[in-house]
Amino acid sequence: MGYLVHSVEVGVATSSGRAYYRISSLLNRMGIPYSDVILGAQSDLQFHRYAFRLENIPDRNFKIIITTRKERLQLPYANVVCMEDLDDDVGLAKEKLFSILYPPKPNDWFVVGIDPGERTGIAAYINHREIESSVSTTLEAALARVSALLDNAPGVRKIVKVGCGNMTLARSIARNLESKYRESIRISLVNESGTSVLKRRRRNSLSGTRDQRAAKLIAFREGQDYSKPFSS
């Protein structure tokens, strides 16, 4: 990927070709830049242009080094994550890595925006850093995905914002999440009026399908608490 070590926060350290492929593929899918850390005297792996030997890497250069459990003892650093402890699920793995890269502060929020419909858009963020943007084709799948993201999110305040273009569907989603999480999350209903104009203006700055873009917009719009009467 050609990143200078001072410009990245994640290092990949393994002499296993299979492990390297799995780790690098996961990081590429997450859009997280990384540099290579070479273990041992030599390796038959093809490293990036910018690769650094272990003995030349001060601890401060990387916030995280990812390796295998077998090679963990070769890395005398605090924030080392083993490949085996990372889920192949991009969103859940990203939640874990971001909680280390950007340690949560008391005022941080984990926000999930939901655009309900035949295809339900989902967008999740930790302090404006995107964790996931996806689409579910059934309500059950959408609820399961949102639950998985909430269950694996770091220990910060959590809010779910549901677009209420279809109030019946929005309240069904809110009711389901409220019954499961009670007061451990905040649920907000977001008035979607005017978002179609906003979508056109920001089309170039928001990636993904229409449903994904709508969920992203909903995640950053003010709404009204589900527990209170909604005024349109």
PAZAPA-4460 file (N, C-alpha, C; in steps of 0.05 Angstrom, whole numbers, plus 32768, in hexadecimal, padded with zeros to 4 digits):
% residues 232
    n_x    n_y    n_z   ca_x   ca_y   ca_z    c_x    c_y    c_z   seq   type   mol
   8010   7FE8   8000   8000   8000   8000   8011   8019   8000     1      M     A
   802B   8017   8006   803D   802D   8003   8039   8044   8017     2      G     A
   8034   803D   8031   8030   8052   8045   804A   8055   8056     3      Y     A
   8052   806E   805B   8068   8072   806E   805F   806B   808A     4      L     A
   8072   8061   809A   806B   8057   80B4   805F   806D   80C6     5      V     A
   8068   8086   80C3   805D   809B   80D4   8041   80A4   80CC     6      H     A
   8038   809B   80B4   801D   80A3   80AB   8008   808E   80B2     7      S     A
   8010   8077   80BC   7FFD   8062   80C3   7FFE   805B   80E0     8      V     A
   7FE9   804E   80EA   7FE8   8047   8106   7FE7   8029   810B     9      E     A
   7FE6   801A   80F5   7FE3   7FFD   80F8   7FFB   7FEF   80EA    10      V     A
   8007   7FDC   80F8   801D   7FCC   80EC   8014   7FAF   80EA    11      G     A
   801D   7FA2   80D5   8018   7F85   80D1   8032   7F76   80D4    12      V     A
   8033   7F64   80E8   804B   7F55   80ED   8046   7F37   80EE    13      A     A
   804E   7F2A   80D8   804B   7F0D   80D7   805D   7F02   80C1    14      T     A
   8068   7EEB   80C5   8078   7EDD   80B0   8068   7EC8   80A2    15      S     A
   804F   7EC6   80A9   803D   7EB3   809C   802E   7EC0   8084    16      S     A
   8032   7EB4   806C   8025   7EBF   8055   8007   7EBE   8057    17      G     A
   7FFC   7EA9   8062   7FDF   7EA6   8065   7FD4   7EBB   8078    18      R     A
   7FE2   7EBE   808F   7FD9   7ED2   80A3   7FDB   7EEE   8098    19      A     A
   7FF1   7EF3   8089   7FF5   7F0E   807E   7FDF   7F15   806A    20      Y     A
   7FD7   7F02   805A   7FC2   7F06   8047   7FA7   7F0C   8055    21      Y     A
   7FA2   7EFD   806A   7F88   7F01   8078   7F88   7F1C   8085    22      R     A
   7F9E   7F24   8093   7F9F   7F3D   80A1   7F9D   7F55   808E    23      I     A
   7FAE   7F54   8079   7FAF   7F6A   8066   7F95   7F6D   8057    24      S     A
   7F88   7F56   8050   7F6E   7F57   8042   7F59   7F64   8054    25      S     A
   7F59   7F5D   806D   7F46   7F69   8080   7F4A   7F87   8083    26      L     A
   7F63   7F8F   8086   7F69   7FAC   8088   7F62   7FBB   806F    27      L     A
   7F67   7FAF   8058   7F60   7FBC   803F   7F41   7FC0   803D    28      N     A
   7F33   7FAB   8045   7F15   7FAD   8044   7F0B   7FC2   8057    29      R     A
   7F19   7FC6   806D   7F11   7FDB   8081   7F1B   7FF7   8079    30      M     A
   7F2C   7FF8   8065   7F37   8012   805D   7F4B   801D   8071    31      G     A
   7F59   800C   8080   7F6C   8014   8094   7F88   8010   8088    32      I     A
   7F98   8026   8085   7FB3   8023   807B   7FC5   8016   808F    33      P     A
   7FDA   8008   8085   7FEC   7FFA   8097   8008   7FF8   808B    34      Y     A
   801B   7FF2   809B   8037   7FED   8092   803F   7FD1   809D    35      S     A
   8053   7FC6   8090   805D   7FAC   8097   8074   7FAD   80AC    36      D     A
   8073   7F9B   80BE   8089   7F98   80D2   8095   7F7C   80CD    37      V     A
   80AE   7F7B   80C5   80BB   7F62   80BE   80C5   7F54   80D7    38      I     A
   80BC   7F3C   80DC   80C5   7F2B   80F2   80DC   7F19   80E9    39      L     A
   80F1   7F17   80FA   8106   7F05   80F3   811A   7F10   80DF    40      G     A
   812E   7F00   80D8   8143   7F09   80C7   813A   7F0B   80AA    41      A     A
   8129   7EF9   80A1   8120   7EF9   8086   8105   7EED   8083    42      Q     A
   80F9   7EF2   806D   80DE   7EE7   8068   80DA   7EE5   804A    43      S     A
   80CB   7ED1   8040   80C6   7ECF   8024   80AD   7EDE   801B    44      D     A
   80A2   7EEE   802E   808A   7EFD   8027   8091   7F15   8016    45      L     A
   807E   7F1E   8005   8082   7F36   7FF6   8076   7F4D   8006    46      Q     A
   8086   7F5D   8012   807D   7F73   8022   8078   7F8C   8011    47      F     A
   806A   7F9F   801D   8066   7FB9   8010   8080   7FC7   800D    48      H     A
   8080   7FDC   7FFE   8098   7FEC   7FFA   80A3   7FF6   8014    49      R     A
   8090   7FFE   8026   8099   8008   8040   8095   7FF2   8055    50      Y     A
   80AA   7FE3   805A   80AA   7FCE   806F   80C0   7FD4   8082    51      A     A
   80BC   7FCD   809B   80CF   7FD5   80B0   80D5   7FBC   80C2    52      F     A
   80EE   7FB9   80C8   80F5   7FA3   80D9   80EE   7FA9   80F6    53      R     A
   80E7   7F94   8105   80DD   7F97   8120   80F0   7FA8   8131    54      L     A
   810A   7FA3   812F   811D   7FB1   8140   811F   7FCF   813A    55      E     A
   8114   7FD7   8123   8116   7FF3   811C   80FC   8002   8120    56      N     A
   80E8   7FF5   812E   80CE   8002   8131   80CA   8008   814F    57      I     A
   80CC   8021   8157   80C5   8029   8172   80A7   8025   8177    58      P     A
   80A0   801F   818F   8084   801A   8196   8071   8031   818E    59      D     A
   807B   8049   818E   806A   8060   8189   8061   8062   816C    60      R     A
   806E   8054   815A   8067   8057   813E   804C   804B   8136    61      N     A
   8043   8037   8145   802A   802A   813F   8018   8029   8157    62      F     A
   7FFF   802F   8153   7FEB   802C   8169   7FE3   800F   816C    63      K     A
   7FE4   8000   8156   7FDD   7FE4   8157   7FF1   7FD4   8145    64      I     A
   7FF9   7FBD   814E   8007   7FAA   813C   7FF7   7F91   813C    65      I     A
   7FF1   7F87   8125   7FE1   7F6E   8122   7FF3   7F57   811A    66      I     A
   7FF1   7F41   8128   8002   7F2A   8123   7FF1   7F11   8128    67      T     A
   7FFE   7EFA   812B   7FF1   7EE1   8131   7FF7   7EDA   814E    68      T     A
   7FE7   7EC9   815A   7FEC   7EC0   8176   8007   7EB3   8178    69      R     A
   800F   7EA4   8164   8029   7E96   8164   8040   7EAA   8165    70      K     A
   803D   7EC1   8158   8053   7ED4   8157   8051   7EEB   816B    71      E     A
   803C   7EEA   817B   8036   7F00   818E   804E   7F05   81A0    72      R     A
   805C   7EF1   81AA   8071   7EF5   81BD   808A   7F03   81B1    73      L     A
   808B   7F05   8197   80A1   7F13   818A   809D   7F31   818A    74      Q     A
   8086   7F3A   8193   8080   7F56   8192   807D   7F62   81AE    75      L     A
   8091   7F6F   81B8   8090   7F7A   81D4   8082   7F94   81D6    76      P     A
   8069   7F95   81CC   805A   7FAD   81CC   803F   7FA9   81DA    77      Y     A
   8032   7FBF   81E2   8019   7FBC   81F1   8001   7FB7   81DF    78      A     A
   7FFE   7FC7   81CA   7FE6   7FC5   81B9   7FEB   7FB2   81A1    79      N     A
   7FEC   7F99   81A7   7FEF   7F84   8193   7FD5   7F75   8191    80      V     A
   7FCA   7F73   8179   7FB1   7F64   8175   7FB7   7F4B   8164    81      V     A
   7FAD   7F35   816D   7FB1   7F1C   815F   7F9C   7F18   814A    82      C     A
   7FA5   7F0F   8133   7F92   7F0A   811C   7F7B   7EF9   8124    83      M     A
   7F80   7EE5   8135   7F6B   7ED2   813D   7F55   7EDF   814D    84      E     A
   7F5B   7EF6   8159   7F47   7F04   8169   7F37   7F19   815A    85      D     A
   7F3D   7F1B   8140   7F2E   7F2E   812F   7F19   7F1E   811F    86      L     A
   7F01   7F28   811F   7EEC   7F1B   8110   7EF0   7F21   80F2    87      D     A
   7EE9   7F0E   80E1   7EEB   7F13   80C4   7ED5   7F27   80BB    88      D     A
   7EC2   7F2C   80CD   7EAD   7F40   80C8   7EBA   7F5B   80C9    89      D     A
   7EBA   7F6A   80B3   7EC8   7F84   80B1   7EBF   7F98   80C7    90      V     A
   7EA4   7F9A   80C9   7E9A   7FAE   80DC   7EA2   7FA8   80F9    91      G     A
   7EA0   7F8F   8101   7EA6   7F87   811D   7EC4   7F89   8122    92      L     A
   7ED4   7F82   810E   7EF2   7F85   8111   7EFA   7FA2   8112    93      A     A
   7EEC   7FB3   8103   7EF2   7FCF   8103   7EEB   7FDC   811E    94      K     A
   7ED5   7FD3   812A   7ECE   7FDD   8144   7EE4   7FD7   8158    95      E     A
   7EEF   7FBF   8157   7F04   7FB8   816A   7F1E   7FC8   8166    96      K     A
   7F26   7FCB   814C   7F3F   7FD9   8147   7F3C   7FF7   814D    97      L     A
   7F24   8002   8146   7F20   801F   814C   7F20   8025   816A    98      F     A
   7F16   8012   817A   7F16   8017   8197   7F32   8018   81A2    99      S     A
   7F46   800D   8193   7F62   800F   819C   7F6F   8027   818F   100      I     A
   7F6A   802A   8175   7F76   8041   8166   7F6D   805C   8172   101      L     A
   7F54   805D   8179   7F48   8076   8183   7F3A   8070   819D   102      Y     A
   7F49   806E   81B3   7F3C   8067   81CD   7F24   8079   81D3   103      P     A
   7F0E   806C   81DB   7EF6   807C   81E0   7EF9   808F   81F7   104      P     A
   7EEC   80A6   81F4   7EEB   80BB   8209   7ECF   80BC   8215   105      K     A
   7ECC   80C8   822C   7EB2   80C9   823A   7E9C   80D4   8229   106      P     A
   7EA2   80E7   8217   7E8D   80F4   8207   7E89   80E7   81EC   107      N     A
   7E96   80D1   81E6   7E93   80C4   81CC   7E78   80B7   81C9   108      D     A
   7E70   80B5   81AF   7E57   80A8   81A8   7E5C   8092   8193   109      W     A
   7E4D   807C   8195   7E4C   8069   8180   7E30   806C   8173   110      F     A
   7E2F   8074   815A   7E16   807B   814D   7E10   8068   8136   111      V     A
   7DF7   805E   8135   7DEE   804E   811F   7DD6   805C   8112   112      V     A
   7DD8   8061   80F8   7DC2   806C   80E9   7DB4   8056   80D9   113      G     A
   7D9A   8057   80D9   7D8B   8042   80CB   7D77   804F   80B8   114      I     A
   7D77   8047   809F   7D63   8050   808C   7D51   8039   8085   115      D     A
   7D3A   8036   8092   7D29   801F   808E   7D1B   801E   8073   116      P     A
   7D16   8006   8069   7D08   8003   8050   7D0A   7FE7   8046   117      G     A
   7D04   7FE3   802D   7D07   7FC8   8021   7D24   7FBF   8023   118      E     A
   7D36   7FD2   801F   7D52   7FCE   8024   7D5A   7FE3   8039   119      R     A
   7D63   7FD9   8050   7D69   7FEA   8067   7D87   7FF2   8067   120      T     A
   7D8C   800B   8065   7DA7   8015   8067   7DB0   8018   8084   121      G     A
   7DC9   8011   8089   7DD5   8013   80A4   7DF0   8021   80A2   122      I     A
   7DF4   8034   80B4   7E0E   8041   80B5   7E16   8045   80D2   123      A     A
   7E2E   803D   80D9   7E37   803E   80F5   7E51   804E   80F7   124      A     A
   7E53   805E   810C   7E6A   8070   8110   7E72   8071   812D   125      Y     A
   7E8C   8074   8132   7E96   807B   814C   7EA3   8097   8149   126      I     A
   7E96   80AB   8154   7EA0   80C7   8152   7EA8   80CE   8135   127      N     A
   7E95   80CB   8123   7E97   80D3   8107   7EAA   80C1   80F7   128      H     A
   7EB5   80AC   8104   7EC6   8099   80F5   7EB4   8081   80ED   129      R     A
   7EB2   807D   80D3   7EA0   8069   80C9   7EA9   804D   80D0   130      E     A
   7E97   803E   80DC   7E9C   8022   80E2   7E90   8010   80CD   131      I     A
   7E78   8017   80C4   7E6A   8006   80B1   7E55   8015   80A1   132      E     A
   7E52   800E   8088   7E3C   8017   8077   7E33   7FFF   8067   133      S     A
   7E1A   7FF7   806C   7E11   7FDE   8060   7DF3   7FDF   805A   134      S     A
   7DE9   7FCB   804D   7DCC   7FC9   8047   7DC2   7FAD   804D   135      V     A
   7DAB   7FAC   805B   7D9E   7F92   8061   7D84   7F90   8051   136      S     A
   7D7F   7F78   8048   7D67   7F75   8037   7D4E   7F6C   8046   137      T     A
   7D51   7F66   8060   7D3A   7F60   8071   7D3C   7F6F   808B   138      T     A
   7D26   7F73   8098   7D26   7F81   80B1   7D34   7F71   80C6   139      L     A
   7D31   7F57   80C6   7D3E   7F45   80D9   7D5C   7F47   80D6   140      E     A
   7D66   7F47   80BD   7D83   7F49   80B9   7D8D   7F64   80C2   141      A     A
   7D7E   7F79   80BE   7D86   7F94   80C6   7D88   7F95   80E4   142      A     A
   7D74   7F8B   80F2   7D75   7F8B   8110   7D8C   7F7B   811A   143      L     A
   7D91   7F64   810E   7DA8   7F53   8117   7DC2   7F61   8113   144      A     A
   7DC5   7F70   80FC   7DDE   7F7E   80F7   7DE2   7F95   810A   145      R     A
   7DCD   7FA4   810F   7DCF   7FBA   8122   7DD6   7FB0   813E   146      V     A
   7DCA   7F9A   8145   7DD0   7F8E   8160   7DEC   7F85   8162   147      S     A
   7DF7   7F79   814C   7E13   7F70   814D   7E26   7F87   8150   148      A     A
   7E20   7F9D   8142   7E31   7FB5   8144   7E2F   7FC1   8160   149      L     A
   7E17   7FC3   816B   7E14   7FCD   8186   7E22   7FBC   819B   150      L     A
   7E1F   7FA2   8199   7E2A   7F8F   81AC   7E49   7F90   81AC   151      D     A
   7E55   7F96   8195   7E72   7F95   8193   7E7F   7FB1   8194   152      N     A
   7E6F   7FC5   8197   7E79   7FE1   8198   7E89   7FE5   81B2   153      A     A
   7E9C   7FF8   81B2   7EAA   7FFE   81CA   7E98   800B   81DF   154      P     A
   7EA2   800D   81F7   7E92   8016   820E   7E8D   8034   820D   155      G     A
   7E7E   803E   81FA   7E77   805A   81F8   7E58   805C   81F7   156      V     A
   7E4E   8074   81F8   7E31   8078   81F6   7E28   8070   81DA   157      R     A
   7E11   8064   81D8   7E07   8059   81BF   7DEC   8066   81B8   158      K     A
   7DEA   806E   819F   7DD0   8079   8196   7DC9   806D   817A   159      I     A
   7DB0   8065   8177   7DA7   805B   815D   7D93   806F   8153   160      V     A
   7D97   8079   813A   7D86   808C   812D   7D77   807E   8116   161      K     A
   7D5D   807F   8118   7D4C   8071   8104   7D3D   8085   80F4   162      V     A
   7D40   8084   80D9   7D30   8095   80C8   7D13   808D   80C9   163      G     A
   7D01   80A1   80CA   7CE5   809B   80CD   7CD4   80A3   80B5   164      C     A
   7CE0   809F   809D   7CD0   80A2   8085   7CB8   8090   8085   165      G     A
   7CBC   8078   8090   7CA6   8065   8095   7CA4   8062   80B3   166      N     A
   7C92   8071   80BF   7C91   8072   80DC   7C8B   8057   80E9   167      M     A
   7C7A   8047   80DC   7C73   802D   80E6   7C8C   801B   80E8   168      T     A
   7C9B   801B   80D2   7CB4   800B   80D2   7CC9   8016   80E5   169      L     A
   7CCB   8030   80E6   7CDE   803C   80F8   7CD8   8035   8115   170      A     A
   7CBF   8037   811D   7CB7   8030   8138   7CBB   8012   813E   171      R     A
   7CB7   8001   812A   7CBC   7FE5   812E   7CD9   7FDF   8134   172      S     A
   7CEB   7FEC   8126   7D08   7FE9   812B   7D0F   7FF4   8146   173      I     A
   7D05   800C   814C   7D0B   8018   8166   7D00   8007   817D   174      A     A
   7CE9   7FFD   817A   7CDC   7FEC   818F   7CED   7FD3   8194   175      R     A
   7CF6   7FC7   817E   7D06   7FAE   8181   7D20   7FB4   818F   176      N     A
   7D2E   7FC9   8188   7D47   7FD0   8194   7D44   7FD8   81B1   177      L     A
   7D2E   7FE7   81B7   7D29   7FEF   81D2   7D24   7FD7   81E5   178      E     A
   7D15   7FC4   81DA   7D0F   7FAC   81EB   7D28   7F9C   81F1   179      S     A
   7D3C   7F9D   81DF   7D54   7F8E   81E3   7D69   7F9D   81F4   180      K     A
   7D6C   7FB6   81EF   7D81   7FC5   81FC   7D78   7FD8   8213   181      Y     A
   7D5E   7FDC   8215   7D53   7FED   822B   7D61   8008   822A   182      R     A
   7D6C   8010   8241   7D77   802A   8243   7D95   802B   823E   183      E     A
   7DA0   8015   8234   7DBD   8014   822F   7DC3   8023   8214   184      S     A
   7DAF   8028   8204   7DB3   8037   81EC   7D9D   804D   81EA   185      I     A
   7DA3   8061   81DA   7D8F   8077   81D5   7D85   8073   81B9   186      R     A
   7D6B   8074   81B6   7D5F   8071   819B   7D52   808B   8193   187      I     A
   7D57   8094   817B   7D4D   80AD   8171   7D40   80A9   8156   188      S     A
   7D28   80B5   8152   7D1A   80B5   8139   7D21   80CE   812A   189      L     A
   7D29   80CB   8111   7D33   80E1   8101   7D1F   80E7   80EA   190      V     A
   7D17   8100   80E9   7D05   8109   80D3   7D16   810A   80B9   191      N     A
   7D0D   80FC   80A5   7D1D   80FA   808C   7D16   810F   8078   192      E     A
   7D03   8121   807E   7CFB   8135   806B   7D13   8147   8063   193      S     A
   7D16   814B   8049   7D2C   815C   803F   7D45   814D   803A   194      G     A
   7D47   8134   8041   7D60   8125   803D   7D66   811F   8020   195      T     A
   7D51   811E   800F   7D56   8118   7FF3   7D66   812F   7FE6   196      S     A
   7D60   8148   7FEE   7D6F   815E   7FE4   7D8C   815D   7FEE   197      V     A
   7D8F   8157   8008   7DA9   8155   8014   7DB9   813F   8007   198      L     A
   7DAC   8129   8000   7DBA   8113   7FF3   7DC6   811C   7FD9   199      K     A
   7DB7   812B   7FC9   7DC1   8134   7FAF   7DD9   8146   7FB2   200      R     A
   7DD8   8158   7FC6   7DEE   816B   7FCA   7E07   815C   7FD3   201      R     A
   7E03   8147   7FE3   7E1B   8139   7FEE   7E21   811F   7FE0   202      R     A
   7E15   811A   7FC9   7E19   8101   7FBB   7E36   80FA   7FB7   203      R     A
   7E46   810E   7FB0   7E62   8108   7FAB   7E72   8103   7FC5   204      N     A
   7E68   810C   7FDC   7E77   8109   7FF4   7E6E   80F1   8005   205      S     A
   7E58   80E4   7FFC   7E4E   80CC   800A   7E4F   80B5   7FF8   206      L     A
   7E5E   80A0   8000   7E61   8088   7FEF   7E4B   8074   7FF6   207      S     A
   7E48   8061   7FE4   7E35   804B   7FE9   7E1B   804E   7FD9   208      G     A
   7E08   803C   7FDE   7DEF   803C   7FD0   7DDD   8052   7FDC   209      T     A
   7DC5   8056   7FD0   7DB2   806A   7FDB   7DAB   8063   7FF8   210      R     A
   7DA7   804A   7FFE   7DA0   8042   8019   7DB6   8047   802D   211      D     A
   7DCF   8042   8024   7DE6   8048   8035   7DEA   8066   803A   212      Q     A
   7DE7   8075   8025   7DEA   8092   8028   7DD4   809E   803A   213      R     A
   7DBB   8093   8037   7DA6   809D   8048   7DAC   8096   8066   214      A     A
   7DB6   807E   806B   7DBC   8077   8087   7DD2   8089   8092   215      A     A
   7DE6   8090   8081   7DFB   80A2   808A   7DF0   80BD   8091   216      K     A
   7DDE   80C7   8081   7DD2   80E1   8087   7DC2   80E0   80A1   217      L     A
   7DB3   80CB   80A4   7DA2   80C8   80BC   7DB4   80C7   80D5   218      I     A
   7DCB   80BA   80D3   7DDD   80B7   80EA   7DE6   80D2   80F5   219      A     A
   7DE6   80E7   80E4   7DF0   8101   80EC   7DDA   8116   80ED   220      F     A
   7DC2   810E   80EC   7DAC   8121   80EF   7DA0   811F   810B   221      R     A
   7D97   8136   8115   7D8A   8137   812F   7D6F   8129   812D   222      E     A
   7D67   811C   8142   7D4D   810E   8143   7D40   8113   815D   223      G     A
   7D2B   8105   8162   7D1C   8107   817B   7D1C   80EC   8189   224      Q     A
   7D1F   80EC   81A3   7D20   80D3   81B2   7D08   80C3   81AD   225      D     A
   7D0C   80A9   81A9   7CF6   8096   81A4   7CE2   8096   81BB   226      Y     A
   7CEC   809A   81D3   7CDB   8099   81EB   7CC7   80B1   81ED   227      S     A
   7CCC   80C6   81DC   7CBB   80DD   81DC   7CAA   80DE   81C3   228      K     A
   7C93   80EB   81C4   7C82   80ED   81AC   7C91   80FB   8195   229      P     A
   7C8E   80F0   817D   7C9D   80FB   8166   7C8B   810F   8158   230      F     A
   7C97   8127   8153   7C87   813C   8145   7C93   8140   8129   231      S     A
   7C83   813E   8115   7C8D   8141   80FA   7C8E   815E   80F1   232      S     A
***
